[in-house]
Amino acid sequence: MTSIPLHQPECILDLRATLGEGPVWIEGEKSLYFVDIPEAKIHRFTPASGAHQTWSAPDRVAFLLPVADGTFLAGMPDGLRRFDPRTGGFSEHTIVEAEKPRNRLNDGCVDPQGRVWFGTMDDGEENPSGSIYRVVHDGRGLNITHHDEGYTVSNGPAVSPCGKVLYVCDSPEQTIYAFDIKADGDLANERVFARLEHGYPDGIVTDSEGAIWCGTWGGGRVARFRPDGTELPPIPMPVTNVTKVAFGGEDLKTVFVTTARKGLDAETLAKEPQAGSLFAFRTDVAGVPQQVFRLNG
């Protein structure tokens, strides 16, 4: 992948997904996993060989996060399930927000302590009914803690390399928030980290220097911010709906970018035929190795 130019996105998988999302680089497989939410598809792409594998899920999958035993924690519309790529099967089922049938799970991440953070959203993208949760494994199963609420479309989330700051987007508000993560895992000191002027903040990740990389829905770019919130030059993309990035490759300096066709009219799609495909470019700052959800007990 080192032949890809610096900050010059190239299409590496002409997939044209409806809503490509949630890329995660699995170092042991030298492969990228990501999802197409409305199509209930899970994809694995191996850049070195060009191999592409697809699984059909029983329902929409919003995120896949690696677990220490080689499975993935999958964010489904009504809760969390385990996905095993070795069998293609789904097991367990932990319901989240049973009292809010109009909500669904959206984006998630794993922090340096091996905990999962995820958010929920109003499936109709109208009401501020979404919340932020933390998940740990207590030896018997998943232990889910509610932290913050009032999100119409919660996105991100991402955790700083030091594990002490959580970043969360409220996409319709064009706002990224930051929280301090206390030693016991509780959140404190909520503040506005950044506001976007071009597009809506979607998935976010941090690099090894603590900078935030943000996909922009409707913005046609990857927005970037220093840890103090100062905006860095964005990376222009050849498609409008940019959902999330993941750092990968041998040196974690290849940036993989998922995109979407959802919401684009025929005229825009004619100009952006590869909307929804997987793109990549090189960068000069390494990402952070993908963390895994720890199984305790």
C-alpha positions in Angstrom: 0.0 0.0 0.0 3.0 2.3 0.2 2.6 3.2 -3.5 -0.5 5.2 -2.6 0.3 9.0 -2.7 0.4 11.1 0.4 -3.0 12.6 1.2 -4.3 11.7 -2.3 -7.3 9.3 -1.9 -7.6 6.4 -4.4 -10.4 4.0 -4.7 -9.1 0.5 -3.7 -12.4 -1.4 -3.6 -15.1 -0.2 -6.0 -17.9 -1.5 -3.8 -20.5 1.3 -4.0 -22.1 0.5 -0.7 -25.3 2.1 0.4 -23.7 3.2 3.7 -20.2 2.0 4.3 -19.2 2.5 7.9 -17.1 1.4 10.8 -13.7 0.4 9.4 -11.3 -1.4 11.7 -7.8 -2.7 10.8 -7.0 -6.2 12.2 -3.2 -6.4 12.2 -3.1 -10.2 12.7 -5.1 -10.7 9.4 -3.6 -7.6 7.6 -7.2 -6.9 6.7 -9.8 -4.2 7.1 -13.3 -5.0 8.3 -16.2 -2.7 7.7 -20.0 -2.8 7.3 -22.8 -1.6 5.0 -25.5 -0.8 7.5 -28.7 -0.8 5.5 -27.7 -3.9 3.5 -26.8 -5.8 6.7 -23.4 -6.8 5.2 -20.0 -7.3 6.8 -17.0 -6.9 4.5 -13.3 -7.9 4.9 -10.8 -6.5 2.5 -7.1 -7.6 2.3 -5.1 -4.9 0.5 -2.1 -7.0 -0.3 -4.0 -9.6 -2.2 -7.2 -7.7 -3.1 -9.2 -10.5 -1.5 -12.7 -9.4 -0.5 -15.1 -11.5 1.6 -18.7 -10.6 2.5 -21.1 -12.0 5.2 -24.8 -11.4 5.5 -25.9 -10.4 9.0 -29.4 -11.2 10.5 -30.0 -7.4 10.8 -28.2 -4.1 10.3 -24.8 -3.9 11.8 -23.6 -0.4 12.8 -20.2 -1.4 14.1 -17.8 -4.3 14.5 -15.2 -4.2 17.3 -12.6 -6.9 17.8 -12.8 -9.1 20.9 -9.8 -10.7 22.6 -11.0 -14.2 21.6 -11.0 -13.5 17.8 -14.7 -12.7 17.5 -16.2 -9.2 17.1 -18.7 -7.3 19.2 -21.4 -6.2 16.8 -23.7 -3.3 17.3 -27.1 -4.3 16.0 -30.3 -2.2 15.9 -31.6 -3.4 19.3 -28.4 -4.4 21.1 -25.0 -6.2 21.1 -24.2 -9.6 19.6 -21.0 -11.5 19.0 -19.9 -12.2 15.4 -17.4 -15.0 14.6 -15.8 -14.6 11.1 -14.5 -18.2 11.3 -18.1 -19.5 11.1 -20.1 -16.4 9.9 -22.4 -17.0 12.9 -23.9 -14.6 15.5 -24.3 -15.6 19.1 -25.5 -14.0 22.4 -27.8 -11.1 22.4 -27.7 -8.2 24.9 -30.6 -5.9 24.5 -30.0 -2.1 24.8 -32.8 0.5 25.2 -35.7 -1.9 25.0 -37.9 1.0 26.2 -36.9 3.0 23.0 -38.0 0.9 20.0 -37.4 3.8 17.6 -33.7 3.9 18.6 -30.8 1.9 17.2 -27.1 1.5 18.0 -24.7 3.5 15.9 -21.0 3.9 16.2 -18.5 2.5 18.7 -14.8 2.2 19.7 -12.5 0.3 22.1 -10.4 2.3 24.5 -6.8 1.5 25.7 -8.3 -0.2 28.8 -10.2 -2.6 26.6 -13.6 -1.1 27.3 -16.1 -0.5 24.5 -17.9 2.9 24.1 -20.9 3.2 21.8 -23.8 5.5 21.1 -27.4 5.2 20.2 -29.6 7.3 17.9 -33.1 8.0 16.7 -33.5 5.7 13.7 -35.6 8.5 12.1 -32.9 11.1 12.9 -35.5 13.4 14.4 -35.5 13.2 18.2 -32.7 13.7 20.7 -33.3 10.2 22.2 -29.8 8.8 21.8 -27.3 8.1 24.6 -23.6 7.2 25.2 -22.7 3.9 26.9 -19.7 2.1 28.2 -19.3 -1.7 28.1 -17.0 -4.0 30.1 -17.0 -7.8 30.5 -17.3 -8.7 34.2 -16.5 -12.4 33.8 -20.1 -13.4 33.5 -21.2 -11.3 30.6 -21.5 -7.7 29.3 -21.9 -4.9 31.9 -23.4 -1.8 30.2 -23.3 1.6 31.9 -25.3 4.6 30.7 -23.4 7.9 30.7 -24.9 10.8 28.6 -28.0 11.5 26.7 -29.7 14.0 24.4 -28.2 12.9 21.0 -30.2 12.8 17.8 -27.4 11.0 15.9 -24.6 10.0 18.2 -21.4 9.4 16.3 -17.7 8.8 16.8 -16.9 7.9 19.5 -13.2 8.0 19.9 -10.7 7.9 22.8 -7.4 9.8 23.1 -4.2 7.6 22.9 -3.7 8.2 26.6 -7.2 6.9 27.3 -8.2 10.0 29.3 -10.5 11.8 26.9 -13.6 10.6 25.1 -14.8 12.4 21.9 -18.4 12.1 20.8 -20.3 13.7 17.9 -23.8 14.9 17.7 -24.0 14.9 13.9 -27.0 17.1 13.2 -25.6 19.7 15.5 -22.3 19.7 13.6 -20.6 19.4 16.9 -17.9 17.2 18.5 -17.9 17.1 22.3 -15.1 16.0 24.6 -15.3 14.4 28.1 -12.7 13.6 30.7 -12.6 9.9 31.5 -12.1 9.4 35.2 -10.1 6.6 36.7 -13.4 4.7 37.5 -14.6 5.1 33.9 -17.2 7.8 34.6 -17.3 10.9 32.4 -16.8 14.5 33.6 -16.2 18.0 32.2 -18.3 17.9 29.1 -17.3 20.6 26.7 -17.5 21.5 23.0 -14.3 20.3 21.3 -15.1 21.6 17.7 -17.9 22.6 15.4 -17.9 21.8 11.7 -18.7 24.4 9.1 -18.6 22.0 6.1 -20.7 18.9 6.5 -21.7 16.9 9.5 -19.3 15.0 11.8 -19.6 11.3 11.4 -17.1 8.7 12.6 -13.9 9.9 14.3 -10.6 8.3 15.3 -7.4 9.6 16.9 -3.8 9.3 15.6 -0.7 8.6 17.6 -0.2 12.3 18.2 -3.7 12.7 19.6 -5.1 14.5 16.6 -8.8 13.8 15.6 -9.7 12.6 12.1 -13.4 13.0 11.3 -15.4 11.7 8.4 -17.8 14.4 7.2 -21.2 13.5 5.9 -22.1 15.9 3.1 -18.7 17.6 3.4 -16.6 15.7 0.9 -13.5 15.6 3.2 -11.8 14.1 6.2 -11.6 16.9 8.8 -8.7 17.0 11.2 -8.2 18.7 14.5 -5.3 19.0 16.9 -5.9 17.8 20.5 -6.6 21.5 21.5 -9.4 21.7 18.9 -7.4 23.8 16.4 -8.4 22.7 12.9 -5.8 21.2 10.6 -6.0 21.2 6.8 -8.7 18.7 5.7 -8.1 15.9 3.3 -10.4 16.4 0.3 -12.3 13.3 -0.9 -13.8 12.6 -4.4 -17.2 11.8 -2.9 -19.6 13.8 -0.8 -20.5 11.4 2.1 -17.4 10.4 4.0 -18.2 8.3 7.0 -15.1 7.1 8.9 -11.4 6.4 8.6 -9.1 3.7 10.0 -5.3 3.6 10.2 -3.7 0.4 8.9 -0.9 -1.1 6.9 2.5 -2.2 8.2 3.3 1.2 9.7 -0.2 2.4 10.5 0.2 5.2 8.0 -2.3 4.1 5.4 -5.7 5.7 6.0 -8.7 3.7 4.8 -11.9 5.6 4.3 -15.5 4.3 4.1 -18.1 6.3 2.2 -21.8 6.2 1.3 -24.3 6.6 -1.5 -27.2 7.1 0.8 -29.0 10.4 0.4 -27.3 11.4 -2.9 -29.5 12.3 -5.9 -29.0 10.9 -9.4 -27.1 14.0 -10.6 -24.6 13.7 -7.7 -24.2 10.0 -8.2 -23.5 10.5 -11.9 -20.6 12.8 -10.9 -19.5 10.5 -8.1 -19.9 7.0 -9.5 -17.6 5.5 -6.8 -19.6 6.9 -3.9 -19.9 4.2 -1.3 -16.6 2.6 -2.2 -13.5 2.1 -0.1 -10.7 4.6 -0.5 -7.2 4.9 0.9 -4.3 7.4 1.1 -1.0 7.6 2.9 -0.2 10.0 5.7 2.9 11.0 7.6 1.6 10.4 11.1 0.9 6.9 12.3 -2.4 5.9 13.8 -3.0 4.1 17.0 -3.1 0.2 17.0 -6.6 -1.1 17.1 -7.6 -2.0 20.7 -9.5 -5.2 21.5 -12.4 -5.7 23.9 -11.1 -7.5 26.9 -12.8 -10.5 28.4 -12.3 -10.4 32.1 -12.9 -13.1 34.7 
